[in-house]
Amino acid sequence: MSLPIPLAPQEPGVPVDRWNRAAMEWVSLLRNHQFDSAGIRVDPAVPAGAMGPEQLSTIWGQLSSQLGELGGVEAGPVTVHEQYHLVDLPAAFANQEVVLRVVLTDDLLVSGFFVRPPAPAEYEAPPYVDPGAFTEVEVRVGSDSWPLPGVLTLPTGGGPFPGVVLVHGSGPNDRDETLGGNRPFRDLAWGLASRRIAVLRYDKRTKVYGGALPEDIGLQEEVVEDALLALSLLRARQEIDPARVFLLGHSLGAMLAPEIGLRDGEVAGVAVLAAPLRPFLSVLLSQLEYLASLEVNPDSPARAQLDSLMAQVERARAGALEQDESLMGVRRGYWRELEELDPLGAARRLAAPIFILQGGRDYQSTAGDFRLWEEGLAQRDGARLKLYPSLSHLFTPGDGTATPEEYATQVKHVDPEVIRDLADWILETSPRGG
């Protein structure tokens, strides 16, 4: 088969062998929206409904909406795992370069498809970090059934110290919440530890276990259980003042943070970073509309996919999804859980102090959401709120229109003002009952 995808020059020593050829041919079917043909090449052993034509169309639509059009692929390394061949194809999309991993059987059938970022840039600590002010200890977070690797960043010298548990946003995040070359959770951990505040962060359950998790996993299993266990673990450390253990959530973790604080019952304070307050499907629709507004060509495949996704979201908002129908590859019940979240109601019931932080350049959680927080918490004691006009969803600085490409192509750090404000708030907050 001749590939319609323009291939970039091959690096010496990376042959287009039968594994690469089969993988690139399959990707070309996706690129040309030949999802029925791509589905025929999927291994019958793959669970029904996981990689059928409809699911492949949704997956490719999401990639196109986030990364732009695919410009080219290259042959890549092939590794063998049990009976499978894992082909890692370097791929250049309009907005970002990624690695497309195609898992093949001995018969060249597709058994898995994953999008992997290229190796992130080497981390360089921001100026506000003092490497001599802390050490790090590997820990295990979570239940015996789903143990998670984590790291506790401890200030040097005598304790006990106040401590913070970091709770990730959506998706299979690692302990640093790595996005491209950005590692906002490492910035937060090292920045706060440089100011004598201990920080616990861990790899998310969906990152560590992925497809081994039950298909009906919900927010309780994805986020809440492990955050509660992390709080208990931190309190049990002799280096930590158990009366001064805080919770910091970002994005989805921020939406859940007030509820986690309520469930915990002992948290000293809750920091909420970039939490939308509108119904979640409305938030998702506004994000897609924003991305569509960035497409200069209204007839591009990426715009067509965005239009299709927006139509699906509108159907979901209208309650028109069938019982077994998914949206963007995610089961209907999970979207219902997100729609039923009430961060503001939980924040009003929470006795502990709360700090709401929002970036003004954030198009995922917006300044409009921040105004809803301001109105909703106007009568609540112990609430602090702050808008940072020039910061993004990752609380990194920038100018002009925010785009997904900004996260993928630029390496930035959490703004020092955010680190300072969080540290001051934590150190000024009295222990409960104190």
C-alpha positions in Angstrom: 0.0 0.0 0.0 1.3 3.4 -0.9 1.0 5.8 2.1 -0.8 9.1 1.6 0.9 10.4 4.7 4.1 12.3 3.7 7.0 10.5 5.4 9.8 12.5 6.9 13.3 11.5 6.0 14.3 8.4 7.9 17.0 8.4 10.5 19.9 6.0 9.6 19.4 2.7 11.3 15.6 2.8 11.6 14.4 0.4 8.9 10.9 0.3 7.6 10.4 -3.3 8.5 7.2 -5.3 8.4 6.2 -4.1 11.8 6.7 -0.4 11.0 5.1 -0.8 7.6 1.9 -2.4 9.1 1.8 0.2 11.9 2.2 3.2 9.4 -0.4 1.7 7.1 -2.9 1.5 9.9 -2.2 5.1 11.1 -2.8 6.2 7.5 -6.3 4.6 7.6 -7.0 6.7 10.7 -5.6 9.8 9.1 -7.9 9.4 6.1 -10.9 8.6 8.3 -11.2 5.0 7.0 -12.3 3.8 10.3 -14.1 0.7 9.1 -11.0 -0.5 7.3 -8.9 0.3 10.4 -11.4 -1.6 12.6 -11.0 -4.7 10.4 -7.3 -4.8 11.3 -7.9 -4.8 15.0 -7.2 -8.0 16.8 -10.5 -9.9 17.6 -9.1 -10.5 21.1 -9.5 -6.8 21.9 -12.7 -6.3 24.0 -15.8 -5.4 22.1 -16.4 -1.7 21.9 -12.8 -0.7 22.7 -11.4 -0.2 19.2 -14.3 -0.5 16.8 -14.8 2.0 14.0 -16.9 4.3 16.2 -14.3 4.3 19.0 -11.5 4.8 16.5 -13.3 7.8 15.0 -13.7 9.3 18.5 -10.1 8.7 19.4 -8.8 10.2 16.2 -11.2 13.2 16.5 -9.8 13.9 20.0 -6.3 13.8 18.7 -7.0 16.0 15.8 -8.8 18.6 17.9 -5.9 18.7 20.4 -2.9 18.3 18.2 -4.1 19.5 14.8 -3.6 17.7 11.5 -1.1 14.9 11.2 1.8 16.0 8.9 4.0 12.9 8.9 5.2 9.8 10.6 8.5 8.1 10.8 9.6 4.5 11.3 10.5 4.0 14.9 11.9 1.4 17.3 10.2 -1.9 17.7 10.2 -3.8 21.1 8.8 -7.2 21.9 6.7 -7.8 24.9 5.4 -11.4 25.3 3.6 -12.2 22.1 3.3 -8.5 21.0 5.4 -6.1 18.9 5.3 -2.5 20.1 6.0 0.0 17.3 6.8 3.5 18.4 6.2 5.9 15.5 7.4 9.5 15.8 4.5 11.6 14.5 4.5 15.3 13.7 1.0 16.9 14.2 0.4 20.5 13.4 0.6 21.6 17.1 2.8 19.0 18.6 5.2 16.1 18.0 4.2 12.8 19.8 4.9 9.1 19.6 2.2 6.9 18.3 2.5 3.4 19.8 0.8 0.7 17.7 0.8 -2.8 19.4 0.8 -5.6 16.8 0.2 -9.3 17.0 2.4 -11.8 15.1 -0.3 -11.7 12.4 0.1 -7.9 12.1 -3.3 -7.2 13.7 -3.6 -4.1 16.0 -4.0 -5.0 19.6 -3.5 -1.5 21.1 -3.0 2.2 20.2 -1.5 4.8 22.5 -0.3 8.4 22.2 2.9 9.0 24.1 4.7 12.4 24.5 8.3 12.5 23.3 10.8 12.3 26.1 10.3 15.5 28.1 13.0 18.1 28.3 15.4 17.9 31.2 13.9 19.6 34.2 15.6 22.7 35.4 14.5 24.0 38.8 13.1 27.5 38.8 15.0 30.3 40.7 12.6 30.1 43.7 13.8 26.5 44.5 16.6 26.0 47.0 17.8 22.4 46.4 19.7 22.4 49.7 16.5 23.2 51.6 14.9 19.7 51.2 15.3 16.0 50.6 13.0 13.5 49.0 11.8 10.1 50.2 10.0 7.5 48.1 6.7 6.3 49.6 3.8 4.1 48.8 0.4 5.6 48.6 -2.9 3.9 48.3 -4.6 0.6 49.2 -3.1 -2.9 49.2 -5.1 -3.6 46.0 -3.9 -0.5 44.1 -0.6 0.7 45.7 0.9 3.8 44.1 4.5 5.0 44.0 4.9 8.5 45.4 7.5 10.9 46.8 7.5 13.0 50.0 9.5 16.2 49.7 10.7 17.1 53.2 12.4 20.3 54.4 15.7 19.8 56.0 16.2 20.5 59.7 13.9 20.1 62.6 10.2 19.5 62.3 7.4 18.8 62.6 6.4 20.6 59.4 3.1 21.5 57.9 2.4 19.2 54.9 0.4 19.3 51.7 -1.1 16.5 49.5 -1.3 17.3 45.8 -4.3 15.9 43.9 -4.1 15.7 40.1 -6.3 16.9 37.2 -8.1 14.6 34.8 -6.3 11.9 32.9 -3.5 9.4 33.9 -1.2 11.9 35.5 2.2 11.1 37.0 3.3 12.6 40.3 4.7 15.7 38.6 1.5 16.3 36.5 3.8 16.3 33.5 2.5 18.0 30.4 5.1 18.3 27.7 8.1 19.7 29.4 6.0 21.3 32.2 6.0 19.7 35.6 3.7 21.9 37.7 3.5 19.5 40.7 7.2 19.3 41.0 7.4 23.1 40.9 4.9 23.3 43.7 6.5 20.6 45.8 10.1 22.0 45.5 8.9 25.6 45.8 6.9 25.0 48.9 9.6 22.7 50.5 12.1 25.5 50.0 9.8 27.4 52.3 9.7 24.7 55.0 6.4 23.0 53.9 6.4 19.2 53.2 4.7 18.0 50.1 3.4 14.6 49.1 2.7 13.7 45.5 2.1 10.4 43.8 1.4 8.7 40.5 -2.4 8.5 39.8 -4.1 5.2 39.8 -5.1 5.5 36.1 -1.4 6.2 35.3 0.0 3.1 37.2 -2.7 0.6 36.3 -4.4 1.8 33.2 -6.3 -1.0 31.4 -6.1 -3.3 34.5 -8.7 -1.1 36.2 -12.4 -2.0 36.1 -14.3 -0.5 33.1 -16.8 1.1 35.5 -14.2 3.1 37.5 -15.6 6.3 38.8 -14.3 9.4 40.6 -14.3 7.6 43.9 -11.7 5.1 42.6 -9.9 7.4 40.3 -9.3 10.3 42.7 -11.0 10.3 46.1 -9.9 7.1 47.7 -6.2 7.7 47.0 -6.3 11.3 48.1 -7.8 10.3 51.5 -5.2 7.6 51.9 -2.4 10.1 51.1 -3.7 12.5 53.8 -3.6 9.7 56.3 -0.2 8.7 55.3 1.2 12.2 55.6 -0.3 12.7 59.1 1.3 9.5 60.2 4.8 10.7 59.4 6.8 11.7 62.4 8.3 14.7 60.5 4.8 16.1 59.9 2.5 18.1 62.3 -0.7 16.1 61.9 -2.8 19.2 62.8 -1.4 21.1 59.8 -2.0 18.8 56.9 -3.5 20.6 53.9 -5.0 19.5 50.6 -4.2 21.1 47.2 -6.2 20.1 44.1 -5.7 21.1 40.5 -8.4 21.1 37.8 -10.5 17.9 38.3 -8.6 17.5 41.6 -9.6 21.0 42.6 -13.3 20.3 41.8 -13.1 17.3 44.1 -10.9 18.9 46.8 -13.7 20.5 49.0 -15.6 17.1 49.0 -12.3 15.3 49.8 -11.8 17.7 52.7 -15.3 17.1 54.0 -14.8 13.3 53.8 -11.4 13.6 55.6 -12.8 15.8 58.4 -9.3 16.7 59.7 -7.8 18.7 56.9 -6.2 22.0 58.0 -7.1 23.8 54.8 -8.0 23.3 51.1 -6.4 25.0 48.1 -8.4 25.0 44.9 -6.5 25.7 41.7 -8.4 26.2 38.5 -11.8 24.5 39.4 -14.7 25.3 37.1 -18.1 25.8 38.7 -20.4 25.4 35.7 -21.9 22.0 34.9 -19.1 19.9 33.5 -20.6 19.3 30.0 -21.0 23.0 29.6 -17.4 23.4 30.6 -16.4 20.8 28.0 -18.5 22.4 25.3 -17.0 25.8 26.0 -13.5 24.3 25.7 -14.3 22.7 22.4 -15.8 26.0 21.1 -12.7 27.8 22.2 -10.5 25.4 20.3 -12.7 25.6 17.2 -12.3 29.4 17.3 -8.6 28.9 16.9 -9.0 27.0 13.7 -8.4 29.5 10.9 -9.7 27.1 8.2 -13.3 26.3 8.8 -13.1 23.4 6.4 -10.1 21.7 8.0 -10.4 18.0 9.2 -9.6 19.2 12.7 -12.5 21.7 12.6 -14.8 19.0 11.3 -13.9 16.7 14.1 -14.4 19.5 16.7 -17.8 20.2 15.2 -18.7 16.5 15.5 -17.5 16.4 19.1 -19.5 19.5 20.0 -22.6 17.9 18.5 -22.0 14.8 20.7 -21.7 17.0 23.8 -24.9 18.8 22.9 -26.7 15.5 22.7 -25.3 14.5 26.1 -26.4 17.8 27.6 -29.9 17.2 26.3 -29.9 13.8 27.9 -30.1 12.1 24.5 -27.3 9.5 25.1 -28.5 5.9 25.2 -27.8 3.8 28.3 -24.8 2.0 26.7 -23.6 5.0 24.6 -20.3 6.7 25.3 -19.1 10.2 24.8 -15.6 10.8 23.5 -14.8 7.2 24.4 -16.0 7.6 28.0 -19.0 5.8 29.5 -22.2 7.8 30.1 -22.2 7.1 33.9 -18.8 8.8 34.3 -20.1 12.0 32.7 -23.1 11.9 35.0 -20.8 11.8 38.0 -19.0 14.9 36.7 -22.3 16.7 36.1 -23.4 16.0 39.6 -20.3 17.5 41.2 -21.0 20.5 43.5 -17.7 22.0 44.5 -19.3 25.2 45.7 -21.8 23.4 47.9 -19.0 21.3 49.4 -16.8 24.4 50.0 -19.7 26.1 51.9 -20.0 23.1 54.2 -16.3 22.7 54.7 -15.2 24.1 58.1 -11.5 24.4 57.2 -10.1 27.5 55.5 -10.1 27.5 51.7 -8.0 29.3 49.1 -9.3 29.7 45.5 -6.7 30.4 42.8 -7.5 31.0 39.2 -5.4 32.0 36.1 -6.8 34.7 33.9 -5.5 33.1 30.6 -7.1 29.7 31.5 -9.6 28.6 28.9 -10.4 25.3 30.7 -11.5 26.9 34.0 -12.1 30.6 33.3 -12.3 33.9 35.0 -16.0 33.5 34.7 -15.8 30.5 37.0 -13.7 32.5 39.4 -16.5 35.2 39.6 -18.9 32.4 40.4 -16.6 31.3 43.3 -16.5 35.0 44.5 -20.3 35.2 44.5 -20.8 31.8 46.1 -18.3 32.3 48.9 -19.0 36.0 49.6 -20.6 35.1 53.0 -18.2 32.3 54.0 -15.6 33.0 56.7 -12.1 31.7 56.1 -12.2 32.0 52.3 -9.4 33.6 50.3 -9.7 34.1 46.5 -7.2 35.4 44.0 -7.1 35.8 40.2 -3.8 35.9 38.4 -4.5 37.7 35.1 -1.5 36.5 33.1 -1.4 32.9 34.2 -2.6 29.7 32.4 -4.3 26.6 33.5 -1.0 25.4 34.8 -0.4 28.7 36.6 2.5 29.5 34.3 2.9 33.0 32.8 2.2 34.0 29.2 0.9 36.6 26.9 -1.8 36.8 24.2 -4.3 34.0 23.3 -3.8 30.8 25.2 -3.5 27.6 23.1 -2.9 23.9 23.7 0.3 24.3 21.7 1.6 26.5 24.5 1.7 23.5 26.9 3.2 21.3 24.3 6.0 23.5 22.9 7.0 25.7 25.8 8.6 24.7 29.1 7.5 27.1 31.9 7.3 27.0 35.7 4.5 27.8 38.1 4.7 31.5 38.7 6.7 32.5 41.9 3.7 34.6 43.1 1.6 31.5 43.3 4.3 29.7 45.3 4.6 32.6 47.6 0.9 33.1 48.2 0.4 29.4 48.9 3.3 29.2 51.3 2.1 32.4 53.1 -1.4 31.0 53.4 -0.3 27.6 54.7 2.2 29.1 57.2 -0.3 31.7 58.4 -3.2 29.3 58.8 -3.6 28.1 62.5 -4.2 24.5 63.2 -7.8 23.5 63.7 -8.8 24.2 67.2 -5.7 26.4 67.7 
